[in-house]
């Protein structure tokens, strides 16, 4: 029985051995990727030739191993960046700005000098 749950953790040489063991030709691997040396093209070829993947959710460690390190970098690009800061004055719901923010904005606009072009 072939296991497919470990494909994300296999390195390129291990993926090549797995495709050879499953009788997946090099031409089939090339269909799934423009670069024959990418792990993703081998994984796609293996998944496409699987009769029954028996899919289930599994946790993947992203903090160890070379392949997992790449995963962490890729995921990090998609995660939002948050900056925490403290304002220089305390605000509360009873403040005028919190009660009617449009009133404060209108006052600020009316107090700006008029520019003539």
C-alpha positions in Angstrom: 0.0 0.0 0.0 1.3 3.4 -1.0 1.2 6.3 1.5 0.6 9.8 0.2 0.5 11.7 3.5 4.3 12.3 3.7 4.8 13.9 0.3 5.1 17.4 1.7 8.1 16.4 3.8 10.0 14.4 1.1 13.0 16.0 -0.6 13.5 15.9 -4.4 15.6 12.7 -4.5 13.0 10.9 -2.3 10.2 12.1 -4.6 12.1 10.9 -7.6 12.4 7.4 -6.0 8.7 7.5 -5.1 7.7 8.3 -8.7 10.0 5.6 -10.0 8.5 3.1 -7.6 5.0 4.0 -8.8 6.0 3.6 -12.5 5.4 7.3 -13.2 7.3 8.4 -16.2 9.4 11.5 -16.5 7.1 12.7 -19.2 4.2 12.6 -16.8 6.2 14.6 -14.2 7.0 17.2 -16.9 3.3 17.7 -17.5 2.8 19.1 -14.0 5.7 21.5 -14.0 7.8 23.5 -16.3 10.9 22.6 -14.2 11.7 19.0 -13.9 13.7 19.7 -10.7 10.8 21.1 -8.7 9.3 19.0 -5.9 5.8 20.3 -6.7 5.8 18.7 -10.2 6.6 15.4 -8.7 4.0 15.7 -6.0 1.3 16.6 -8.6 2.3 13.7 -10.7 2.0 11.3 -7.8 -1.3 12.7 -6.7 -2.7 12.5 -10.2 -1.7 8.9 -10.6 -3.1 7.9 -7.2 -6.2 5.6 -7.3 -7.4 6.6 -3.8 -5.7 9.3 -1.9 -7.7 8.8 1.3 -7.5 12.5 2.1 -7.5 13.7 5.7 -6.3 16.8 7.5 -2.8 16.5 9.0 -0.6 18.9 10.7 2.6 19.8 9.0 5.6 21.1 11.1 6.8 24.3 9.5 9.6 25.0 11.9 12.0 22.2 11.1 13.5 20.7 8.0 14.5 22.4 4.8 11.2 21.9 2.9 9.2 23.1 5.9 11.4 26.2 6.1 10.4 27.1 2.6 6.7 26.6 3.6 7.1 29.0 6.5 8.6 31.6 4.2 5.8 31.2 1.7 3.1 31.4 4.3 4.7 34.4 5.9 4.3 36.4 2.7 0.5 35.9 2.8 0.1 36.7 6.5 -0.9 40.2 7.5 1.5 42.4 9.3 0.3 44.0 12.5 1.9 46.9 14.3 1.1 47.5 17.9 1.4 51.0 19.2 0.3 53.1 22.1 -1.3 56.5 21.5 0.0 59.5 23.5 -3.4 60.2 25.1 -6.0 58.0 26.7 -9.3 57.7 24.8 -12.7 56.7 26.1 -16.2 56.3 24.7 -17.2 59.5 26.5 -14.7 61.7 24.5 -16.2 64.1 22.0 -14.3 62.5 19.1 -15.7 59.1 20.0 -19.3 60.4 20.5 -19.4 62.3 17.1 -16.4 61.8 14.9 -18.0 63.6 12.0 -18.4 66.8 14.0 -14.7 66.8 14.8 -13.8 66.1 11.2 -16.1 68.9 9.9 -14.5 71.4 12.5 -11.0 70.4 11.3 -12.0 71.0 7.6 -13.6 74.3 8.4 -10.6 75.5 10.4 -8.2 74.8 7.5 -7.1 77.9 5.5 -8.7 78.2 2.0 -6.2 77.8 -0.8 -6.9 79.7 -4.0 -5.2 78.5 -7.2 
